[in-house]
Amino acid sequence: MAKSSKENGPRAPAAGGSLSGTRESLAQGPDAATTDELSSLGSDSEANGFAERRIDKFGFIVGSQGAEGALEEVPLEVLRQRESKWLDMLNNWDKWMAKKHKKIRLRCQKGIPPSLRGRAWQYLSGGKVKLQQNPGKFDELDMSPGDPKWLDVIERDLHRQFPFHEMFVSRGGHGQQDLFRVLKAYTLYRPEEGYCQAQAPIAAVLLMHMPAEQAFWCLVQVCEKYLPGYYSEKLEAIQLDGEILFSLLQKVSPVAHKHLSRQKIDPLLYMTEWFMCAFARTLPWSSVLRVWDMFFCEGVKIIFRVGLVLLKHALGSPEKLKACQGQYETIEQLRSLSPKIMQEAFLVQEVIELPVTERQIEREHLIQLRRWQETRGELECRSPPRMHGAKAILDAEPGPRPTLQPSPSIRLPPDAALLSSKAKPPKQVQKEQRRTKASGQLDKSLGPNQATVMTASGDACPPQDLSPKDSVPQDSAPKDLTYHHSQESLTSQESEDTYL
C-alpha cells in the first residue's frame, strides 16, 4: 500500500471546494457535478434512522457491507460485571499495570465492554499519557493550515473510509470532518512521514470510539510504538514483516508455506492491507474489535497471529488447495476468506492458542534484517524500536509521568452533607468508640445544662454551663462537611468513556 495518490484505482472527484487546512471548508456539501452514490446516502440525521434506515449496534447501515447479522450476545449480567471490573482497573490503572498486567491481558482477550472500549484503548496504547504530556498540542495542529501536498490526497480519501457507517455516510459530515482533522494533524506532527492511505481506516476506527483529540494521540501511538515504519514512504518495515510472517508460517502450517513457495507469491500481495490496516478492512466488525482489544494490550504479535490463522485455515489442507492451482486462484482465495474462519469466537480462540511469541518475532526480525542488508543494503528509514504491547510502552516511558487519576462521575450538590473526608484506620475508630462510650456515661452524671468538652487529644475538660438554646441536639449533623469522592464509581465522568 504505497503513499502515491494513484493507489486503489482512480480517485473520485473531491468534494466541493478545497479544505485548505481548515475544518469549515469540508462542511460544504458537494455540488451537483461531483455528487456520487456515496453522497446520495444522505445526511447524518438520515443515517441515524430518520430516513427509515436501520443501524446495527456498531453503527453500520443494516444490509450494507460491514453490517453483521445475528451475533452471539454477551448476557447483560455478564456485561455489567465486566464493566464493573474494567472501571475498577481504569480508575486504578497504574497499580493494575504494575502488579496485575496478566489479568488485564486476560480481560482484553475476553473482550472490552463496548461502553469502555474507547477509554481502555487510550490507556492501553499510552495515548492518554501522551495527551496529558502535550496539552493543547492537537488544537495547535488543528488550527494550522497544513501542507498542501497532503491536503488534497487526504480529502479524496475521506469518502472511502467505511462509507456505510453512520459517522462517515455523508460527505462533509462530522465524521469526515474529524477524520480530516486527525490525518492533517498527523502530517504536521510528523512532516517527515506525511500521510499514508492505510492510516485513514486506523484513524476512522479510533474516531468511532473517541473524540478527535484522543483519536489523534492513539493514532500517534499506533504509528510510533505498535507499527513503527509501516507508513513511511518506502514501506520497508511492512516488507520485513511480510518475510517474518512467511517464515513463521513454515512452523505453523507447512502445507500453506509450501504452496505459497511453489507459487512464488510475494507476502506483500496478501498481507499488506491486513497488517497496515490491522485487519479493519478484512474481518467482520465484531472480530475487528476483539482483535484490536488484544492488539492494544499485547502488540503486533496479535496481528501476526491473526494472519497466520487465516493462512493456515485458508491454505493449510490439500482439500482447500484443490481450488488454488495458480497464483490468481490462490490470491482470490485469500481475498475471499471463508466467513467461518473469520467468525469472532473461532478466530479469537485460535489467535489466543497459537504459540507465537514476541521473542520469536524479534529473533526472526534480526534474521530477515540481516538478509535485507546483505541483498539490498541498509534501510533508508530508521524506525524506532517496536513496542510489544501496553506493558512495554509503559515501561519505556522516560522519566516521571503524570499519574492517571480519572475523576468519578457521581457528582453531588455542593451543599450536600458528608460523613467524612478521609477514611480512618481501624485502631483509631476503636479508640473513638471507647471515648464516646466513656463520655456518654460521664454526661449522664452532669446536669442538663452541662457538657464535657473533649480536647483534640481525647482528654476531658471541666464541664461548662450551657444555656438551653446553646445545647446541640444529638441527631444534628455538621453542615460544613462534604462527601468523600470515591475512586471506584460505577460510571465514568470523562466524555470519551461512553463514546460510541
GURO-380991 format. One record per residue: x, y, z of N, C-alpha, C in turn; residue in three letters. Coordinates in steps of 0.1 Angstrom, whole numbers, plus 2048, in hexadecimal, padded with zeros to 3 digits. Atoms other than C-alpha are relative to their C-alpha. Layout:
BEGIN
XYZXYZXYZALA/...
//
This chain:
BEGIN
8087F480080080080080980C800MET/7F67F580181581D7F37F980D804ALA/8057F37FC8118417FC7FC8097F4LYS/8037F880C80B84C7D87F18027FFSER/80E7FC8027EA85D7D07F97F77F6SER/80680980B7E48437B47FC7F3806LYS/80380E7FB7DE8267CC7F17FD7FFGLU/80E8057FF7BF8117CD7F78057F5ASN/8087FC80C7B481B7AA7FD80F7FFGLY/8027F28027A783C79D7F980680CPRO/8067F97F579D8567B67F38067FCARG/80C7F980277A8647BA80380F800ALA/7FE7F17FF77788A7B57FF80480EPRO/8007FB7F277D89E7D47F3807802ALA/80C7F97FC7618AE7E780280F7FCALA/7FF7F28057588D27DD809808808GLY/7F67F87F97748E97E680B7F9806GLY/7F48067FA7968E37F47FF80280FSER/8007FF7F279A8DC81980980B805LEU/7F77F57FC7B78F481B8057FF80ESER/7FB8027F37C18E683C7F680480BGLY/80A7FC7F67A18F184E7F57F6801THR/80B8097FF7848DD85B7F38057FAARG/80D7FB8047698F58507FE7FD7F1GLU/80280280F76F8F182A7FB7F27FDSER/80480D8027698CC82D7F17FF802LEU/80E8007FD7468D383B7F88047F3ALA/8087FC80B73C8E18197FD7F37F8GLN/80480C8077298C68068058007F2GLY/7FC80180D7328BA7E47F68077F6PRO/8097FA80A7248CD7C67FA7F57F7ASP/80880A80870D8BC7AD8097F87F7ALA/7F780680972A8B47968087F5806ALA/7F780A7FA73D8A07AF7F87F6809THR/8078097F872188E7C18007F27FBTHR/7FF80E8047258687C07F77F8809ASP/8098097F97158497CE80280180FGLU/7FE8007F172584E7F07FA80C806LEU/8077F47FB7198727F57F17FE800SER/80F8018016F68677EB7FB7F880CSER/8058077F56F585280A7F980980ALEU/8087F67F86E987181C80980680BGLY/7FA7F87F56F188683A8027F780CSER/7FE8077F46FC87B85D7F37FD807ASP/80D8027F96D887F86A7F97F57F9SER/80780B8076CB86884E8077F3804GLU/7F980D7FD6E684E8567FC7FC80EALA/8048047F36DA84F87A7F27FA801ASN/80D8078006B98418707F48087FCGLY/80B7F88046A485E8657FB7FE7F2PHE/80480380E6A38518417FD7F1800ALA/80480E7FF69782E84C80C7F77FEGLU/7F58088006BA82184D8027FA80EARG/7FD8067F36C280886980F7FF801ARG/7F28017FD6E48098798027F580AILE/7FD80B7F76F47EB88980780680DASP/7FB7FB7F37047ED8AC80E8067FELYS/7F37FA8037267F689C7FF80D7F8PHE/8017F38087188148887FF7FE7F1GLY/80180380E7168038667F17FF7FBPHE/80E8018056F78068507FD7F17FDILE/80380E8016E67E48527FE7FD7F1VAL/80180580E6E97D183180C8047F8GLY/7F47FB8077097E382780C7F8803SER/7F38067FE72C7D782480680580DGLN/7FB7FC7F273A7D78487F67FD80AGLY/80A8047F67197D18598007F1802ALA/7FF80E7FD7167AF86A7F27FB803GLU/80D8067FC6F979786F7FF7FD80EGLY/8028047F26F078588E80D7FD807ALA/7F48027F870C7868A87FE7F980DLEU/8018067F27137738C880180C80AGLU/8007F57F670978D8E28057FB80DGLU/7FC8037F271A78E9037F4803809VAL/80B7FE7F670078A91F80280D807PRO/8007F27FA6F77AC92E8077FF80ELEU/7FA8017F37017A095180F7FF7FFGLU/7F280280272379594580780D7FBVAL/7FB7F38057287B693280280A80BLEU/8007F67F47207CA95280C7FC809ARG/7F58047F77397B596680D8047F9GLN/7F47FC8077547BB94B80280F801ARG/7FF7F27FF74D7E094B80580580EGLU/7FC7FC7F27507E297180F7FD802SER/7F28037FF7727D096F8098097F9LYS/7F87F780977F7E695380080E807TRP/8007F37F977480596680A80080CLEU/7F68017F57887FA98480E8007FBASP/7F37FF8067A67F496E80480D7FBMET/7FD7F38067A481595C80280A80ALEU/7FF7F67F579F82897C80D7FE809ASN/7F38037F97BF81898A80A7FA7F6ASN/7F980680C7D181396980F7FD803TRP/7F28027FE7F58179748037F4809ASP/7FE80C7F67F27FE9917FD7F37F8LYS/80380D8077E27E497A80B7FD7F6TRP/7F680380A7FC7E895F80D7FC807MET/7F48047F98187E59798007F2806ALA/80180C7F880B7C798C7F77F57FALYS/80A80A8057EF7B69787FE8017F1LYS/8017FF80E7F87BA9547FA7F47F9HIS/80580C8067F079694C7F17FF801LYS/80F8007FF7CC79B9597FA80A7F5LYS/8047F780B7C97B99418007F97F3ILE/7FF80780C7D47A39257F57F67FEARG/80B80A8017BB78892D7F28077FDLEU/80C7F880279F7A292F7FF8067F2ARG/8007FC80E7A97B090D7FD7F57F7CYS/80380C8097A878D8FE7F17FD801GLN/80E8027FF78478A90B7F880B7F9LYS/8077F580777B7AB8FB7FD80B809GLY/8037F47F77797CE9097F18047FEILE/80E7FC8027557DA9107FF80C7F7PRO/8017F580A7497F08F480080E806PRO/8017F37FA74180D90B80D806805SER/7F37FB7FB76580F91780C7FD7F6LEU/7F58048097788038F880980C7FCARG/7F87F58047838268ED80980580BGLY/7F77FC7F579082F90F80B7F6803ARG/7F780A7FE7A180E91380B8007F6ALA/7F67FF80A7B38118F280A80C802TRP/7F77F57FD7C08338FC80A7FD80CGLN/7F78047F57CE82591D80A7F67FBTYR/7F780B8047DD80690D80B8057F6LEU/7F67FC80A7EE8188F080980B805SER/7F97F57FC7FB8349057FC80D7FBGLY/8057F38067E784E8F27FB80A80AGLY/8047F77F57D985B91280B807806LYS/7F57FA7FB7FB86292080680B7F6VAL/7FB7F680A8068738FF7F880C800LYS/8097F57FF7E888990180380980CLEU/7FD7F87F47F089492480D806800GLN/7F37FA80181489A91C80180B7F5GLN/8007F680A80B8B08FE7F38087FFASN/80D7F98007ED8C690880080B7F6PRO/8017F680A7E18DC8EC8077FD7F3GLY/7F880280C7F88CC8D27F67FD7F4LYS/80980480B7DB8BD8BE7F980D7FBPHE/8067F48047C98DE8BE8098097F7ASP/7F67F98077E88EF8B28027FB7F1GLU/7FF80780D7EC8D68957F38027F8LEU/80D7FF8077C78D888D7FE80E7FAASP/8027F28057C88FE88980A8037F5MET/7F57FD80A7E78FC8727FA7FD7F2SER/80680380E7E08FD84C8047F37FAPRO/7FC80D8067F38DD8448088017F3GLY/7F880180D8098D28277F77FE7F4ASP/80A80280C7F68D78068027F37F9PRO/7FE80C8088078B87F77F97F4806LYS/80780B7FA7F58A28107F1802801TRP/80E7FD7FD7D48B48147F67FA7F5LEU/80980580B7C58AB7F28007F0800ASP/80080F7FF7D08867F67F77FB80BVAL/8088047F57C08848187F18027FDILE/80E7FD8037A089580C7FA7F67F7GLU/80680980A79B87D7EF7FF7F2806ARG/80180D7FA7A085F8067F47FF80AASP/80A8017F57858698207F47F87FDLEU/80C80780376785B80E8027F17FFHIS/7FE80E80177883980B8007F980DARG/7FF8067F37798338307F37FC806GLN/80C8057FA75C81E83C7F48087FBPHE/80A7F78057438308257F27FC805PRO/80D8057FB72681B8347FF80180FPHE/8017FD7F172D8258587F980D802HIS/8087F37FE71684086680980C802GLU/7F77F47FE73485686F8068057F3MET/7F97FC80C74285684C7F77FF7F4PHE/80880380B7248518377FE80C7F7VAL/8037F480872087582B80D8097FESER/7F47F780373A88C81A7FE80C808ARG/8007F47F77438A88317FA7FF80DGLY/8068027F373389884F80A80180BGLY/7F77FE7F574289A87180B7F5801HIS/7F680B80075487886D80B8037F6GLY/7F67FC80A76688384D80880C804GLN/7F87F57FB76F8A485D80A7FC80AGLN/7F78047F677E89487B80C7F87FAASP/7F680880679087B86680B8087F8LEU/7F77F780679F89785180980780APHE/7F87F87F67AA8AA87080B7F7806ARG/7F68097FA7BC88B87F80B7FD7F6VAL/7F680380A7CE88285F80980C7FCLEU/7F87F48037D88A585780A80380CLYS/7F87FD7F47E58AA87B80C7F6800ALA/7F48098007FB88B87780A8047F6TYR/7F67FC80980B89885880880C805THR/7F97F57FA8148B786B8097FB80CLEU/7F98057F481F8A388A80D7F87FBTYR/7F580780583688D8758018037F1ARG/7FF7FC80E83D8A08558097F87F7PRO/7F680980885A88984B7F97F37FCGLU/80880C80384086D84A7F58037F7GLU/80C7FC80882287F83C7F47F7802GLY/80D80880080386B8338017F47F7TYR/80180D8087FE8478287F17FC800CYS/80E8038007DC83B81D7FB7F680AGLN/80480A7F67DC81E8357FE80680EALA/8027F97F37DC8378527F1804801GLN/80D7FB7FF7B98428497F67F6806ALA/8098097F97A68228538047FE80EPRO/7FC8017F27BA8208737FA80C808ILE/8067F47F97B084487C7F17FF800ALA/80F80180078C83D8727FB7F780BALA/8048097F578981F88980180780EVAL/7FE7F97F47978348A57F580B803LEU/80B7F67FF77E85089E7F37FB803LEU/80C8067FC7628388A27FE7FE80FMET/8008037F276C8348C680480B809HIS/7FB7F57F777A8558D280080D7F8MET/7FF7F380877B87B8C980D8017F9PRO/7F57FF80A7948888B080E802807ALA/7F37FE7FA7AF8938C88067F3806GLU/7FB80D7FB7B18728DA8037F67F5GLN/7FD80880C7AF8608B880E8037FAALA/7F37FC8067CD8748AC80C7FA808PHE/7F58057F87E386A8C98017F1800TRP/80080F8027D98458C68067FD7F2CYS/7FA80380D7E28478A180F802801LEU/7F27FD7FE8048568AB8067F3806VAL/7FA80C7F980A8388C28007F47F7GLN/80080B80980081F8A780B8017F6VAL/7F67FD80B81782F88D80E7FF806CYS/7F27FF7FB8358348A58047F4809GLU/7FC80A7F78338188BE7FC7F27FCLYS/80580D80381E7FB8B18057FB7F2TYR/7FD80480E8257FC88B80A80B7FBLEU/7F77F68058448138878057FD7F2PRO/7FB80280E84F8188637F67FB7F6GLY/80A80580A82F8098547FC80A7F6TYR/8067F680982482A84580B80A7FBTYR/7F57F880684683783A7FF7FF7F1SER/8017FF80F84B83F8158047F37F9GLU/7FB80C80685F81F80C7F97F4804LYS/80780B7FA84980882180A7F4803LEU/7F680A7FD8687F582B7FC7F780CGLU/8048087F485A7EA84D7F67F67FCALA/80A80A80483C7D983D8067F57F8ILE/7FA80B8088527C78258087F6809GLN/7F98097F78677BA8417F67F7808LEU/8098087F98497AF8547F97F57F7ASP/80580A80983C79D8358097F4800GLY/7F780B80085B7888358007F880DGLU/8018067F385878285A7F37F7801ILE/80C8088018347768558027F37F9LEU/7FE80B80983E75F8398097F5807PHE/7F78097F985A75084E7F97F980CSER/8088067F584374A86C7F67F67FBLEU/80A80980682973A8558067F27FELEU/7FA80E80284271D84F7FE7F780CGLN/8028077F483E7138737F17FE803LYS/80E8007FD81971A8767F87F77F7VAL/80780880B80D70A85580A7FD7F5SER/7F680380B8286F98407F97FE7F2PRO/80780280C80D6F18267FE80D7F9VAL/8027F380580471582180D8077FBALA/7F37FA8038287208218067FA7F3HIS/7FB80780C8327068077F88057F3LYS/8087FB80C8157117F080480E7FCHIS/7FD7F280381D7367F280E8017FALEU/7F280080684272E7EB8007FB7F2SER/80080580E83A7197CD7FA8097F6ARG/8077F68098237347BF80880D7FFGLN/7F77F480083E74E7C67F880D802LYS/8097F47FD8247667D580780880BILE/7FA7F77F68347837E77F780380BASP/8097FD7F582678980A7F980D7FFPRO/8067F380181F7AD8017F38007F9LEU/80C8018088047A27E97F47FD809LEU/80C8047F87EE79580580080680FTYR/8007FC7F27FA7A382780180F802MET/7FE7F27FE7FF7C88207F4807806THR/80C7FA7FA7DC7D38267FC7FA80DGLU/8038067F37D77BA84280880880BTRP/7F87FB7F57F47C88567FF80F801PHE/8007F28007F47ED84C7F3806806MET/80D7FC7FB7CF7F08547FB7F980DCYS/8038087F47D07D88727F37F87FEALA/80C8088037B57C38617F3807800PHE/80C7F880079C7DF8627F87FF7F3ALA/80780180D7947DA83D7FD7F17FCARG/80180E8047947B483E7F67F8808THR/8088087F77827A585C7F2805802LEU/80D7FB7FB75D7A786780380980CPRO/7FD7F57F77597C587E8027FB80ETRP/7FF8057F37547B189E80E7FA802SER/7F28057FF77579F89780B80B7FFSER/7F67F58007877BF88F80280680EVAL/8007FA7F277E7CD8B18077F780ALEU/7FA8097F77897AE8C380F7FF7FDARG/7F28008037AA7AD8B080780D805VAL/7FB7F47FB7B07D28B880280080FTRP/7FF8017F17A97CC8DD80E7F9804ASP/7F48087FD7C57B28DD80D8077FBMET/7F47F98067DC7C68C680580C808PHE/7FC7F57F87DC7E58DC8077FB80DPHE/7FA8057F47E57CF8FA80D7F97FDCYS/7F48098027FE7B68EB8098047F5GLU/7F77FB80A80B7C88CD7FF7F97F2GLY/80180580E8137BD8A98007F17FFVAL/80080F8018167988B17F17FC7FELYS/80E8048037F07988B07FD8017F1ILE/8017FF80F7F17A588C8067F47F9ILE/7F980C80680A7898837F77F4803PHE/80880C7FE7F476F8947F47FF7F8ARG/80C8008087D577A8828037FC7F2VAL/7FC80380D7E77798618037F17FEGLY/7FC80E8017F57568687F47F7801LEU/80C8087FF7D37498737F88007F3VAL/8077FF80C7C37568538077F77F5LEU/7F980780A7DE74783D7FF7F1802LEU/80080E7FD7DE72684F7F27FA7FCLYS/80D8068027B872184C7FB8027F1HIS/8047FD80E7B672F8288087F77F7ALA/7F78078097D371B8198077F4807LEU/7F980A7F87DD7028347FC7F17FEGLY/80480E8027CD6E28268007FD7F1SER/80180380E7CF6CF8057F38037F9PRO/80D7FE8067AA6D28007FE80F7FCGLU/8017F28037AB6F88018098057F5LYS/7F77FC80B7C86F97E97FC7FC7F3LEU/80480580D7B56E77CE7FB80B7F7LYS/8067F58077A47087C580B80B7FDALA/7F57F58017C671B7C580B7FA7F8CYS/7F68068097D970D7A780A80A7FBGLN/7F77F68057E972E79E80180C809GLY/7FF7F47F77F37507AC7F3807801GLN/80C7F88007D37617A27F67F980ATYR/80A8077F77BD7467B380480180FGLU/7FC7FF7F27D27477D27FE80E806THR/8037F27FC7D076D7D57F1802802ILE/80E7FE7FE7AB76C7D07FB7F880CGLU/8048087F47A87517EB80280880DGLN/7FD7F87F57B97688037F880D801LEU/8087F48007A47867F97F17FD803ARG/80E8037FC7837747FE8007F480ASER/7FF8097F678976281E7F37FA805LEU/80D8067FB76F74A82D7FB80780CSER/8067FA7F475875B8468037F880DPRO/7FE8087F475D73E85D80D803807LYS/7F37FE7FA78274486380280F805ILE/7FF7F37FC77C7698687F680380CMET/80A7FE7F675F76488180780380EGLN/7FA7FB7F47667758A28057F680AGLU/7FC80A7F57667588BB80B7F77FBALA/7F68098057797418A480E8067FEPHE/7F47F980379375A89980880480DLEU/7F97FB7F479A7688BC8067F4808VAL/7FA80C7F979F7458CB80C7FB7F9GLN/7F58058087B673B8AF80C809803GLU/7F67F67FE7CA75B8B48077FE80EVAL/7FB8027F27CD7568DA8097F4801ILE/7F980D7FE7D97328D680C7FF7F7GLU/7F58018097F27388BA80D804807LEU/7F47FE7F88157358CA80B8097F8PRO/7F67F78068267538B980380C80AVAL/7FC7F67F683976A8D180780C7FBTHR/7F87F480484A78C8D180E7FC7FDGLU/7F380480286B77A8D48037FA7F3ARG/7FF80680D8657658B580080B7F5GLN/8017F680B85B7848A180D808800ILE/7F47F87FF8797988AD80D7F87FAGLU/7F580880689177B8A57FF7FF7F1ARG/80180180E88377788380280E7F9GLU/7FE7F380588479D87E80F8027FEHIS/7F27FE8028AA79D8838057F77F5LEU/7FC80980C8AE78086A7FC8077F3ILE/8047FA80C89A79285080780D7FDGLN/7F97F48028AB7B385680E7FE7FBLEU/7F28038058CD7A38517FF7FC7F1ARG/80180380E8C17948307FD80C7F8ARG/8037F38088B37B682580D8077FETRP/7F37F98018D57C682C80A7FA7F7GLN/7F68088098E87AB8197FC8027F2GLU/80480080E8D27AE7FA7FC80E7FBTHR/8057F38048C57D27FA80780C807ARG/7F97F57F98DC7E68127F880480CGLY/8067FB7F48D27FB82F7F28057FEGLU/80D7FA8018AE80583680180F7FFLEU/8007F28028A682882A7F880780CGLU/8087FA7F588C82E8468057FA80DCYS/7FC8057F389A82B8697F480280AARG/80C8007F887B82287D8047FE80FSER/7FD8037F287A8238A37FD7F1803PRO/80380E7FD8798018B47F17FD803PRO/80E8037FE8587EF8B57FD7FC80FARG/8048037F28467ED8D77F57F57FFMET/80980B8008347CC8DD7F580280BHIS/80C7FF7F78147D88EE80180A80BGLY/8017F67F68097ED90B80A80080BALA/7F68017F58217E192580E8057FBLYS/7F37FC8058407E790F7FF8107FEALA/8017F280283380A90680180880EILE/7FF7FA7F382E81292B80E800806LEU/7F28027FB85080593580A8097F9ASP/7F77F880786181991A7FE80F801ALA/8037F27FE85183A92480B807808GLU/7F57FA7FA86E85192C7FC80980CPRO/8027F77F587086294E7F37FF807GLY/80D8007F985486B9657F58047F7PRO/80B7FD80983286C9557F4803809ARG/80C7FD7F88108799617F87F3804PRO/80880B7FB7FC8609767F28017FATHR/80D8008057DC8569657F67FF80BLEU/80A8007F57C085F97E7F38067FAGLN/80C7FB80579F86296D7F680480BPRO/80A7FC7F67848759807F47F8800SER/80C80780076586398B7F58087FAPRO/80A7F980774586C9797F4802809SER/80C7FE7F772D86A99780380E807ILE/7FE7F37FA72A88F99F7F5803809ARG/80A7FC7F671889D9BD7FF80F800LEU/8017F17FE70A8C09C380A80580APRO/7F67FB7F77238D69D47FC80180FPRO/8057FF7F270D8DA9F37FC7F3806ASP/80380D7FA7098B59F88087FD80CALA/7F98047F37128A8A1B8097F47FDALA/7F680B802730891A1D8037FA80DLEU/7FD8077F3739877A3780F802803LEU/7F27FF7FD75F879A348088027F4SER/7F87FE80C77A885A1D80C7F77FFSER/7F580A80079386AA267FC7F4808LYS/80280C7F8790846A3080A7FF80BALA/7F88017F479D840A538047F1802LYS/7FC80D7FE7B2822A5C7F87F980BPRO/8088087F67A1806A7180480480EPRO/7FD7FE7F37B580DA907FB80E805LYS/8057F37FD7AC832A907F17FF802GLN/80F8017FE787829A8C7FD7F980DVAL/8038077F4788811AA980380980CGLN/7FD7F67F579982CAC07F480A801LYS/80B7F680077E845AB67F37FA806GLU/80C8067FB76282CABD8017FF810GLN/7FF8017F2770826AE07FF80E807ARG/8017F27FB77384CAE67F2804800ARG/80E7FB801750852ADA7F87F980BTHR/8078077F6743837AF180380580ELYS/7FC7FB7F3756845B0F7FA80E802ALA/8067F27FF74A869B087F17FF801SER/80E8017FE72785DB057FC7FC80FGLY/8028037F272984EB2880280C809GLN/7FD7F47F873886EB357F580A7FFLEU/80B7F680371D883B257F47FD809ASP/80C8037F8702870B3980180680ELYS/7FE7FB7F271287CB5A80080F801SER/8007F28007118A0B4F7F28067FFLEU/80D7FA8016F48B8B507FC8027F2GLY/8057FE80E6DE8BFB3280780B7F8PRO/7FA7F58076F08DFB2A80F7FF800ASN/7F28027FF7138D1B2E8057F67F6GLN/7FA80A80972A8BEB1680F7FF802ALA/7F18027FF74D8B0B158068047F3THR/7F97FC80C7648C0AFC80C7F77FEVAL/7F580880377D8A8AEC80B8077F8MET/7F67FA80879E8B5AE08047F77F5THR/7FC80880C7AF8AAAC08077F4804ALA/7F880B7FC7C4892AD37F77F5807SER/8098097F97A5882AE37FE80280EGLY/8017FE7F27A9890B067F3808803ASP/80C7F97FD78A89CB1880380D807ALA/7FE7F37FA7888C1B227F580180ACYS/80A7FD7F77748CEB3F7F38037FAPRO/80D7FD80674F8D0B387FD80F800PRO/8047F28027418F2B2C7F1801800GLN/80E7FE80071F900B317FC8057F2ASP/8067FC80D70A902B117F2803802LEU/80F7FD8006E9913B0D7F97F77F7SER/8088098086CD8FFAFF8018037F1PRO/7FF7FC80F6CF913ADE80D7FC7FALYS/7F38048056F490AADB8027F17FFASP/7FE80E8016F08E5ADF7FE7FB7F2SER/80180680E6F58D0AC07F97F3800VAL/80780D8006DC8B4AB880A7F57FBPRO/7F780B8046ED892AB57FE7FC7F2GLN/80380580E6DD88AA9380480B7F6ASP/7FC7F680A6E98AAA8380E7FD7FASER/7F38038077058A7A6980780D7FDALA/7F87F48047218C0A627FC8047F1PRO/8047FB80D7198D6A4480B8037F7LYS/7F47FC80873C8DDA388087F47FBASP/7F980B8057468BAA2F7FB7FC7F2LEU/80380380E7478ADA0B8027F17FETHR/7FE80E80374488A9FC80D7FD7FBTYR/7F48058067638769F57FE7FB7F2HIS/80280480E7678719D08077F27FEHIS/7FB80D80176B84C9CA8077FF7F2SER/7F880380D7858419B07FB7F47F9GLN/80580C8067708229A87F18027FDGLU/80E7FE80475083199A7FC7F77F5SER/80580A80973A81C9848008057F2LEU/8007FA80E73B83496680C8097FFTHR/7F47F780275584B9577FB80E7FCSER/8047F38037548709558058047F2GLN/7F97FB80C76B8749377F77FE7F4GLU/80980180C75987B9168027F47F7SER/7FD80B80A76B8609037FD7F3806GLU/80180D7FB76384491B7F57F87FAASP/80C80680674183D90C7FE8057F1THR/8017FA80E74984B8E97FF7F47F7TYR/80380C8097398328D18008057F2LEU/
//
